[in-house]
Amino acid sequence: MKYLIVIEKTDNGFSAYVPDLPGCIAAGDTVEETEELMQGAIAMHIRGMREDGLEIPPPSIFKEVDVAVR
């Protein structure tokens, strides 16, 4: 499965979340570290949902768009 992650700059590094998996978050010093931590967080989050008998939401489809600003 592929889930969209949103990575945001913070005062002391980066934080990330998964819109399709509320409560699934991670934080790191670099974008790369945050992305790696999110992979583990997603896997752990889904395992926990399965253990609790919850339905795993399918990944939403997202598309980037180019915006011309004049």
ABEGO torsion letter per residue (X at the ends): XBBBBBBBBBAAEBBBBBAABBGBBBBBABAAAAAAAAAAAAAAAAAAAAAAGBBBBBBBBBBBBBBBBX
